[in-house]
Amino acid sequence: MKATLLVQIFLLDISQAFIVGSSSCKAPPVAAGFRNDRYNGLWYEVSKAQTAGGAYFEKDCVCTTIDIQPVTSATNGDSTAINSCRKLAPSGDFMNATGTLSSESPAGHWKEGFFPGAPKADYTIVYLTDTVAVEYDCSSFLGLFTNYCIHILSRTPTISTEDEAAAISYAESLGLNTQNLPFHKTLQAGCW
Ligand SMILES: *[C@@H]1O[C@H](CO)[C@@H](O)[C@H](O)[C@H]1NC(C)=O
């Protein structure tokens, strides 16, 4: 009985060490030259890599956009992130969710929440040009269950192969993709 318990504790410790060691959230540097006004406005998600647990909202999404709107009364970079997509097909129902981006520090890193009181994710813009952005969000429950998503965003519904490859390879160079998830293209054709 006692031995069984010890073995169970031992195995739990091993699995925790494995989960924590292999996949806790990263704290990458924000994009060089980040400025809020360069990130504000409408982005089209063209590709993403996402853990299964983090995909609860976006699992069936096509035509995905993110519209970053500064909170007009805020003086501190608080913004809303209006996530919009359609379910399964360009003619599918809208599935929208508005996230809040708060506690910006440094510029380009916020806490993102979707429901009051629910745990917030770390939300970081790690790469930003005039036409392409890479957004990394990650949350971890008790340091054990980690969900992350790496979004490749474009100012237009399409992206050149070179621009997409440069964005993905920069994200990979930061070691953000701790579970080596594949990047999947987001359907944007036929949406607009
Ligand atoms: C969802 O968001 C899109 C883009 O912001 C908007 O055009 C649409 O009306 C919204 N739909 C619903 C049901 O909220």
The ligand as an SDF file (V2000), in Angstrom:
LIG
                    3D

 14 14  0  0  0  0  0  0  0  0999 V2000
  -18.2510   39.3850  -36.1840 C   0  0  0  0  0  0  0  0  0  0  0  0
  -17.1720   40.2400  -36.4980 O   0  0  0  0  0  0  0  0  0  0  0  0
  -17.1950   40.7220  -37.8310 C   0  0  0  0  0  0  0  0  0  0  0  0
  -15.9210   41.4940  -38.0540 C   0  0  0  0  0  0  0  0  0  0  0  0
  -15.6880   42.4000  -37.0130 O   0  0  0  0  0  0  0  0  0  0  0  0
  -18.4520   41.5530  -38.0590 C   0  0  0  0  0  0  0  0  0  0  0  0
  -18.4990   41.9910  -39.4050 O   0  0  0  0  0  0  0  0  0  0  0  0
  -19.6690   40.6980  -37.7660 C   0  0  0  0  0  0  0  0  0  0  0  0
  -20.8270   41.4810  -37.8590 O   0  0  0  0  0  0  0  0  0  0  0  0
  -19.5820   40.0870  -36.3690 C   0  0  0  0  0  0  0  0  0  0  0  0
  -20.6810   39.1540  -36.2330 N   0  0  0  0  0  0  0  0  0  0  0  0
  -21.2910   38.9390  -35.0690 C   0  0  0  0  0  0  0  0  0  0  0  0
  -22.4050   37.9560  -35.0900 C   0  0  0  0  0  0  0  0  0  0  0  0
  -20.9550   39.4790  -34.0390 O   0  0  0  0  0  0  0  0  0  0  0  0
  1  2  1  0
  1 10  1  0
  2  3  1  0
  3  4  1  0
  3  6  1  0
  4  5  1  0
  6  7  1  0
  6  8  1  0
  8  9  1  0
  8 10  1  0
 10 11  1  0
 11 12  1  0
 12 13  1  0
 12 14  2  0
M  END
$$$$
